[in-house]
Amino acid sequence: MYEKFKNKFRIQTSRLQNYDYSQNGMYFVTICTKNREEFFGEIVDGKMIFNEIGKIVKEEWSQTPIIRQDIILDEWTIMPNHLHGIIEIKNELTRDDILTCRDALQCVSTDVNQYKNKFGPQRNNLSSIIRGFKGATTKRCHMCNLNFTWQSRFYDHVIRNNKSLNKIREYIQTNPEAWERDRNNLENLWI
């Protein structure tokens, strides 16, 4: 049964419990469009052909490591209705450094509640990265009078070893060629 928050049903988070998504590491993400609508273009002969929205998504995703210097984009691909990507968070400060800085700031700040989150500031965690990317693409699409909506959540997987990393890279690289069999291809969904 779902839990309730403020007397409304609440969907359980799909994130790892008690995991700090701002720590250094590699993360595989899949971000889908609302109702898996094919907003980004089409696959022709195993290659993605971008439409106007697809080009905006590609440009904004490419901007991610420029906007956030502690981010490295590894392998990624955009499909007609979703994006797969590997994001590496590579903070120069260690988690201990962040906690030490946070404690020092709390001692001199007049607002002792500014860092309530037990993991520290949430500027460069995975959710804020995805939220910033989705917000930027949506804003640009709306400015161009393009009808576009993301799914409200995203899928993530914490990459723990090189074997997993290499399998995910291969999956991303071959995804356009496998579109006919992809579960996100609406033509293959049984309704």
C-alpha angles and dihedrals in degrees: 000000000000120000120243126232118190087351093303128108113259127204113233115246117254091210121108108268115247092004119136105228091190094064122105111279147098123276131190112214135185117194117189134196119245110283087357089277112176099244100148105061135269143290114247119181091343095309129106114241109198125218122200095283091045090054091051091050091049092050094047093047089050089052093057097091091043093053093042111037094194091064129089121189112217121181117344142161137187118221128189093273108011146031127227119197145158114224122192117202107205109175116185090217119068121230089257090054090051092050091048091049090047092051091047092049092049090054093056100032124095089215105067091177096059092105103042093145109096090221094056128238113004098212097113105027121124095257093052090049092052092041091053092048094047092046093050094049093046092049093050092047092050091048087056091047091246116150106231138148134178125217106259096241137037136215120242137181124190107228108223106176145015094257090059091043092053093047091051092048090052091048091052093046094050097039097099091051090051096048094116089061097037115122089220091060103103092211088065097048116101109218 
